[in-house]
Amino acid sequence: MNIRKFSINKACILLGILLLLAIGVVSAAIYLLTENITAVGYVFLFSVFVLLCVICFVTLIRRKLVMFSDSFCGQMDDMLSGDIMQPKQTIEEESLFYKINYRLGRLYEVMQENKNNIAKERADLQELISDISHQVKTPIANLKIINNTLLENEVPPQKQKEFLTAQASQLDKLDFLMQAMIKTSRLETGVISLDQKQQPVYDTLATALGWILFNAEKKQIDVQVECPEHLDARHDRKWTSEALFNILDNAVKYTPAGGQIRVSVEGWEMYVKINIADTGIGISEQHQGTIFKRFYREDAVHDVEGIGIGLYLAREIITLQEGYIRVASEIGQGSTFSVFLLRK
């Protein structure tokens, strides 16, 4: 700070000396040309007046520059240390200083927003790692037990087949979990960009239904569909089919054998509404807001195959397309999931 002030003072002194020399030279030249001492005096006085004005102007500018540089450096130090919530604003709103300070404030806001986003992403990553660790723990432990049993004991062929079947089931669960986690991470980090187009909902829904019909037939569940072929919406066919499949798959899982699933599609002014209603076990009102959380499963359904990520993925996919999902359900009366897709 002292070095800066010393440099500015030195520059002012040097400028004053140069101006005095210029005045002397001009006065001498006028005297040599006119030999009029009065004219030289007037010129000298005028030059001194101009010099004083320049000195006052330079002093004022110097003072403003020093004040601004001190304030600027202080704000930068506070921003770097995180001691302030936002930079102070200057009163001179039309000055150059205000413009610089205003942009400094905007820069600080952007820096804070980026800092908060990084902190949120770090927390989400930590939560994701914790969830993965918790989910893979059980199938890995089961695989170790099966493997050790087969290695350390003489197991009859029939039992070996049972163990190998159980092992294959655990491997399938791990594979499903990994695929689900890959899809989730890609969606959350923006690696996958949705290709939204204006296209018929009929074909998208047909793709999702094709993936669940086999399991529905095994449980003798009657699936009824009402979908006009002309209705279209702005959506990504592949990922929207994935979202609808996850909802339909849950309907099949939690609907007892001989039950019914009814899918209906209707066009609204701004949205296309897809209703998926089942006659399953239903969801209590207190849990209807938590079923879309990652890895959430109610205690009553832990014996049903699944890891609790399907509805989470469905909501993420629909939300990224500016749509939304609603659920209405009663225990023992089934559930109705309503998916809303933007028409345009």
C-alpha positions as a Python dict, from the first residue, in 0.01 Angstrom:
ca = {
    (1, 'M'): (0, 0, 0),
    (2, 'N'): (279, 248, 93),
    (3, 'I'): (469, 161, -223),
    (4, 'R'): (163, 244, -432),
    (5, 'K'): (113, 580, -260),
    (6, 'F'): (484, 662, -296),
    (7, 'S'): (470, 586, -668),
    (8, 'I'): (163, 810, -718),
    (9, 'N'): (328, 1098, -523),
    (10, 'K'): (645, 1061, -721),
    (11, 'A'): (449, 1076, -1046),
    (12, 'C'): (268, 1394, -931),
    (13, 'I'): (596, 1567, -837),
    (14, 'L'): (751, 1472, -1168),
    (15, 'L'): (449, 1607, -1356),
    (16, 'G'): (468, 1936, -1162),
    (17, 'I'): (837, 1978, -1241),
    (18, 'L'): (775, 1912, -1609),
    (19, 'L'): (490, 2168, -1617),
    (20, 'L'): (708, 2429, -1441),
    (21, 'L'): (983, 2368, -1694),
    (22, 'A'): (729, 2403, -1974),
    (23, 'I'): (606, 2733, -1827),
    (24, 'G'): (962, 2860, -1801),
    (25, 'V'): (1041, 2765, -2158),
    (26, 'V'): (719, 2924, -2292),
    (27, 'S'): (778, 3245, -2091),
    (28, 'A'): (1137, 3272, -2217),
    (29, 'A'): (1026, 3217, -2575),
    (30, 'I'): (758, 3487, -2549),
    (31, 'Y'): (1006, 3735, -2397),
    (32, 'L'): (1258, 3669, -2672),
    (33, 'L'): (993, 3720, -2941),
    (34, 'T'): (811, 4022, -2795),
    (35, 'E'): (1051, 4169, -2534),
    (36, 'N'): (733, 4263, -2346),
    (37, 'I'): (772, 4185, -1978),
    (38, 'T'): (399, 4251, -1910),
    (39, 'A'): (289, 3987, -2162),
    (40, 'V'): (537, 3747, -2011),
    (41, 'G'): (388, 3815, -1668),
    (42, 'Y'): (35, 3749, -1788),
    (43, 'V'): (142, 3431, -1956),
    (44, 'F'): (327, 3323, -1644),
    (45, 'L'): (30, 3392, -1419),
    (46, 'F'): (-206, 3211, -1654),
    (47, 'S'): (31, 2913, -1672),
    (48, 'V'): (58, 2902, -1292),
    (49, 'F'): (-323, 2907, -1270),
    (50, 'V'): (-346, 2621, -1519),
    (51, 'L'): (-77, 2435, -1324),
    (52, 'L'): (-270, 2477, -999),
    (53, 'C'): (-589, 2349, -1168),
    (54, 'V'): (-399, 2047, -1302),
    (55, 'I'): (-249, 1980, -960),
    (56, 'C'): (-595, 2000, -794),
    (57, 'F'): (-742, 1772, -1060),
    (58, 'V'): (-461, 1519, -1028),
    (59, 'T'): (-487, 1531, -649),
    (60, 'L'): (-860, 1467, -665),
    (61, 'I'): (-819, 1179, -911),
    (62, 'R'): (-535, 1039, -700),
    (63, 'R'): (-752, 1052, -390),
    (64, 'K'): (-1042, 876, -567),
    (65, 'L'): (-810, 612, -712),
    (66, 'V'): (-652, 542, -374),
    (67, 'M'): (-993, 520, -203),
    (68, 'F'): (-1131, 294, -473),
    (69, 'S'): (-823, 70, -483),
    (70, 'D'): (-832, 36, -103),
    (71, 'S'): (-1203, -49, -112),
    (72, 'F'): (-1157, -284, -407),
    (73, 'C'): (-867, -471, -247),
    (74, 'G'): (-1053, -490, 84),
    (75, 'Q'): (-1361, -637, -83),
    (76, 'M'): (-1151, -885, -277),
    (77, 'D'): (-980, -996, 44),
    (78, 'D'): (-1318, -1033, 219),
    (79, 'M'): (-1461, -1227, -75),
    (80, 'L'): (-1165, -1466, -80),
    (81, 'S'): (-1187, -1523, 293),
    (82, 'G'): (-1568, -1552, 286),
    (83, 'D'): (-1617, -1286, 554),
    (84, 'I'): (-1896, -1101, 370),
    (85, 'M'): (-2225, -1215, 226),
    (86, 'Q'): (-2214, -969, -67),
    (87, 'P'): (-1997, -672, -171),
    (88, 'K'): (-2088, -316, -67),
    (89, 'Q'): (-2230, -89, -332),
    (90, 'T'): (-2098, 261, -401),
    (91, 'I'): (-2328, 564, -401),
    (92, 'E'): (-2208, 703, -736),
    (93, 'E'): (-2430, 486, -949),
    (94, 'E'): (-2337, 652, -1280),
    (95, 'S'): (-1961, 649, -1224),
    (96, 'L'): (-1704, 410, -1363),
    (97, 'F'): (-1630, 299, -1007),
    (98, 'Y'): (-1991, 194, -959),
    (99, 'K'): (-1988, -6, -1281),
    (100, 'I'): (-1675, -193, -1174),
    (101, 'N'): (-1813, -248, -825),
    (102, 'Y'): (-2147, -368, -963),
    (103, 'R'): (-1973, -628, -1181),
    (104, 'L'): (-1763, -726, -884),
    (105, 'G'): (-2085, -792, -695),
    (106, 'R'): (-2220, -1004, -981),
    (107, 'L'): (-1892, -1197, -990),
    (108, 'Y'): (-1918, -1262, -619),
    (109, 'E'): (-2277, -1387, -654),
    (110, 'V'): (-2171, -1625, -933),
    (111, 'M'): (-1878, -1748, -722),
    (112, 'Q'): (-2108, -1809, -425),
    (113, 'E'): (-2361, -1991, -641),
    (114, 'N'): (-2090, -2212, -789),
    (115, 'K'): (-1956, -2279, -441),
    (116, 'N'): (-2301, -2381, -318),
    (117, 'N'): (-2355, -2602, -625),
    (118, 'I'): (-2021, -2775, -569),
    (119, 'A'): (-2109, -2832, -204),
    (120, 'K'): (-2449, -2976, -302),
    (121, 'E'): (-2296, -3202, -568),
    (122, 'R'): (-2039, -3324, -315),
    (123, 'A'): (-2314, -3401, -62),
    (124, 'D'): (-2519, -3579, -330),
    (125, 'L'): (-2214, -3781, -435),
    (126, 'Q'): (-2146, -3877, -74),
    (127, 'E'): (-2508, -3984, -32),
    (128, 'L'): (-2496, -4181, -358),
    (129, 'I'): (-2178, -4363, -251),
    (130, 'S'): (-2336, -4442, 85),
    (131, 'D'): (-2650, -4575, -85),
    (132, 'I'): (-2448, -4794, -323),
    (133, 'S'): (-2241, -4932, -38),
    (134, 'H'): (-2554, -5018, 159),
    (135, 'Q'): (-2734, -5178, -136),
    (136, 'V'): (-2448, -5399, -259),
    (137, 'K'): (-2359, -5521, 90),
    (138, 'T'): (-2634, -5785, 112),
    (139, 'P'): (-2594, -5953, -231),
    (140, 'I'): (-2214, -5959, -196),
    (141, 'A'): (-2242, -6116, 151),
    (142, 'N'): (-2482, -6378, 13),
    (143, 'L'): (-2248, -6456, -278),
    (144, 'K'): (-1956, -6502, -38),
    (145, 'I'): (-2158, -6743, 179),
    (146, 'I'): (-2266, -6949, -123),
    (147, 'N'): (-1915, -6954, -267),
    (148, 'N'): (-1755, -7059, 63),
    (149, 'T'): (-2017, -7332, 111),
    (150, 'L'): (-1945, -7478, -231),
    (151, 'L'): (-1568, -7461, -178),
    (152, 'E'): (-1546, -7594, 177),
    (153, 'N'): (-1817, -7862, 179),
    (154, 'E'): (-1912, -8161, -29),
    (155, 'V'): (-2250, -8066, -168),
    (156, 'P'): (-2478, -8312, -351),
    (157, 'P'): (-2550, -8226, -716),
    (158, 'Q'): (-2907, -8126, -639),
    (159, 'K'): (-2795, -7887, -366),
    (160, 'Q'): (-2521, -7753, -592),
    (161, 'K'): (-2786, -7665, -846),
    (162, 'E'): (-2990, -7484, -577),
    (163, 'F'): (-2685, -7290, -462),
    (164, 'L'): (-2591, -7196, -818),
    (165, 'T'): (-2948, -7082, -885),
    (166, 'A'): (-2937, -6864, -573),
    (167, 'Q'): (-2599, -6733, -682),
    (168, 'A'): (-2737, -6641, -1025),
    (169, 'S'): (-3025, -6459, -854),
    (170, 'Q'): (-2784, -6250, -646),
    (171, 'L'): (-2573, -6175, -954),
    (172, 'D'): (-2885, -6060, -1139),
    (173, 'K'): (-2969, -5833, -846),
    (174, 'L'): (-2620, -5683, -851),
    (175, 'D'): (-2639, -5632, -1228),
    (176, 'F'): (-2981, -5466, -1199),
    (177, 'L'): (-2852, -5245, -919),
    (178, 'M'): (-2547, -5137, -1117),
    (179, 'Q'): (-2753, -5060, -1426),
    (180, 'A'): (-2997, -4856, -1219),
    (181, 'M'): (-2712, -4666, -1052),
    (182, 'I'): (-2550, -4593, -1389),
    (183, 'K'): (-2878, -4454, -1524),
    (184, 'T'): (-2929, -4249, -1209),
    (185, 'S'): (-2579, -4100, -1211),
    (186, 'R'): (-2601, -4016, -1581),
    (187, 'L'): (-2932, -3840, -1537),
    (188, 'E'): (-2822, -3647, -1227),
    (189, 'T'): (-2490, -3533, -1376),
    (190, 'G'): (-2642, -3437, -1710),
    (191, 'V'): (-2430, -3685, -1907),
    (192, 'I'): (-2746, -3801, -2085),
    (193, 'S'): (-2932, -3531, -2277),
    (194, 'L'): (-3295, -3607, -2344),
    (195, 'D'): (-3396, -3591, -2711),
    (196, 'Q'): (-3742, -3438, -2675),
    (197, 'K'): (-3959, -3440, -2986),
    (198, 'Q'): (-4325, -3388, -3063),
    (199, 'Q'): (-4436, -3749, -3111),
    (200, 'P'): (-4729, -3984, -3034),
    (201, 'V'): (-4767, -4108, -2678),
    (202, 'Y'): (-4925, -4428, -2812),
    (203, 'D'): (-4595, -4576, -2936),
    (204, 'T'): (-4407, -4479, -2620),
    (205, 'L'): (-4669, -4637, -2398),
    (206, 'A'): (-4680, -4950, -2616),
    (207, 'T'): (-4305, -4997, -2565),
    (208, 'A'): (-4341, -4973, -2187),
    (209, 'L'): (-4637, -5213, -2183),
    (210, 'G'): (-4448, -5468, -2390),
    (211, 'W'): (-4190, -5501, -2111),
    (212, 'I'): (-4444, -5590, -1839),
    (213, 'L'): (-4700, -5807, -2021),
    (214, 'F'): (-4511, -6133, -1959),
    (215, 'N'): (-4498, -6082, -1581),
    (216, 'A'): (-4860, -5964, -1582),
    (217, 'E'): (-4970, -6281, -1762),
    (218, 'K'): (-4777, -6496, -1514),
    (219, 'K'): (-4982, -6341, -1232),
    (220, 'Q'): (-5302, -6348, -1441),
    (221, 'I'): (-5337, -5971, -1408),
    (222, 'D'): (-5581, -5815, -1654),
    (223, 'V'): (-5421, -5514, -1828),
    (224, 'Q'): (-5661, -5273, -2001),
    (225, 'V'): (-5539, -4982, -2213),
    (226, 'E'): (-5724, -4681, -2354),
    (227, 'C'): (-5495, -4453, -2557),
    (228, 'P'): (-5600, -4250, -2864),
    (229, 'E'): (-5342, -4287, -3138),
    (230, 'H'): (-5352, -3918, -3237),
    (231, 'L'): (-5244, -3775, -2899),
    (232, 'D'): (-4888, -3650, -2903),
    (233, 'A'): (-4658, -3479, -2654),
    (234, 'R'): (-4308, -3337, -2644),
    (235, 'H'): (-4094, -3611, -2489),
    (236, 'D'): (-3797, -3845, -2528),
    (237, 'R'): (-3941, -4182, -2632),
    (238, 'K'): (-3665, -4404, -2489),
    (239, 'W'): (-3644, -4246, -2143),
    (240, 'T'): (-4017, -4181, -2110),
    (241, 'S'): (-4079, -4549, -2187),
    (242, 'E'): (-3832, -4628, -1909),
    (243, 'A'): (-4025, -4405, -1666),
    (244, 'L'): (-4363, -4554, -1759),
    (245, 'F'): (-4221, -4906, -1738),
    (246, 'N'): (-4096, -4842, -1383),
    (247, 'I'): (-4445, -4735, -1275),
    (248, 'L'): (-4613, -5025, -1458),
    (249, 'D'): (-4359, -5272, -1319),
    (250, 'N'): (-4442, -5159, -965),
    (251, 'A'): (-4812, -5200, -1043),
    (252, 'V'): (-4749, -5562, -1149),
    (253, 'K'): (-4529, -5635, -846),
    (254, 'Y'): (-4773, -5503, -586),
    (255, 'T'): (-5099, -5619, -744),
    (256, 'P'): (-5213, -5963, -624),
    (257, 'A'): (-5267, -6246, -874),
    (258, 'G'): (-5593, -6203, -1063),
    (259, 'G'): (-5592, -5826, -1016),
    (260, 'Q'): (-5631, -5553, -1273),
    (261, 'I'): (-5423, -5268, -1418),
    (262, 'R'): (-5598, -4997, -1618),
    (263, 'V'): (-5402, -4749, -1830),
    (264, 'S'): (-5584, -4450, -1978),
    (265, 'V'): (-5454, -4148, -2169),
    (266, 'E'): (-5633, -3819, -2219),
    (267, 'G'): (-5533, -3485, -2371),
    (268, 'W'): (-5553, -3164, -2171),
    (269, 'E'): (-5489, -2811, -2295),
    (270, 'M'): (-5122, -2805, -2188),
    (271, 'Y'): (-5051, -3164, -2088),
    (272, 'V'): (-5114, -3523, -2188),
    (273, 'K'): (-5225, -3717, -1879),
    (274, 'I'): (-5136, -4086, -1848),
    (275, 'N'): (-5322, -4266, -1568),
    (276, 'I'): (-5188, -4600, -1442),
    (277, 'A'): (-5436, -4749, -1194),
    (278, 'D'): (-5400, -5085, -1021),
    (279, 'T'): (-5588, -5293, -766),
    (280, 'G'): (-5280, -5355, -556),
    (281, 'I'): (-5201, -5320, -188),
    (282, 'G'): (-5210, -4940, -195),
    (283, 'I'): (-4987, -4680, -31),
    (284, 'S'): (-5060, -4509, 300),
    (285, 'E'): (-5107, -4131, 280),
    (286, 'Q'): (-4809, -4060, 505),
    (287, 'H'): (-4575, -4246, 268),
    (288, 'Q'): (-4703, -4106, -62),
    (289, 'G'): (-4450, -3823, -47),
    (290, 'T'): (-4153, -4050, 25),
    (291, 'I'): (-4202, -4330, -227),
    (292, 'F'): (-4010, -4129, -488),
    (293, 'K'): (-3695, -4114, -277),
    (294, 'R'): (-3395, -4312, -392),
    (295, 'F'): (-3384, -4666, -242),
    (296, 'Y'): (-3698, -4607, -35),
    (297, 'R'): (-3910, -4916, 33),
    (298, 'E'): (-4188, -4962, 284),
    (299, 'D'): (-4140, -5225, 553),
    (300, 'A'): (-4454, -5406, 436),
    (301, 'V'): (-4307, -5484, 89),
    (302, 'H'): (-3953, -5593, 174),
    (303, 'D'): (-4037, -5948, 71),
    (304, 'V'): (-4119, -5828, -284),
    (305, 'E'): (-3828, -5819, -529),
    (306, 'G'): (-3691, -5470, -589),
    (307, 'I'): (-3442, -5211, -465),
    (308, 'G'): (-3660, -4899, -448),
    (309, 'I'): (-3516, -4697, -734),
    (310, 'G'): (-3781, -4731, -1007),
    (311, 'L'): (-4011, -4451, -895),
    (312, 'Y'): (-3713, -4226, -823),
    (313, 'L'): (-3590, -4271, -1180),
    (314, 'A'): (-3942, -4219, -1318),
    (315, 'R'): (-3980, -3887, -1139),
    (316, 'E'): (-3634, -3767, -1246),
    (317, 'I'): (-3702, -3849, -1612),
    (318, 'I'): (-4045, -3684, -1619),
    (319, 'T'): (-3926, -3377, -1426),
    (320, 'L'): (-3634, -3323, -1667),
    (321, 'Q'): (-3896, -3299, -1943),
    (322, 'E'): (-4090, -3031, -1751),
    (323, 'G'): (-4362, -3279, -1659),
    (324, 'Y'): (-4470, -3413, -1321),
    (325, 'I'): (-4619, -3718, -1148),
    (326, 'R'): (-4908, -3737, -901),
    (327, 'V'): (-5020, -4033, -694),
    (328, 'A'): (-5352, -4115, -529),
    (329, 'S'): (-5386, -4428, -320),
    (330, 'E'): (-5556, -4597, -27),
    (331, 'I'): (-5443, -4902, 165),
    (332, 'G'): (-5612, -5209, 18),
    (333, 'Q'): (-5780, -5007, -258),
    (334, 'G'): (-5494, -4983, -508),
    (335, 'S'): (-5302, -4686, -646),
    (336, 'T'): (-5329, -4446, -938),
    (337, 'F'): (-5016, -4281, -1076),
    (338, 'S'): (-5080, -3985, -1308),
    (339, 'V'): (-4798, -3882, -1543),
    (340, 'F'): (-4826, -3540, -1706),
    (341, 'L'): (-4626, -3466, -2024),
    (342, 'L'): (-4615, -3125, -2193),
    (343, 'R'): (-4807, -3122, -2520),
    (344, 'K'): (-4579, -2860, -2682),
}
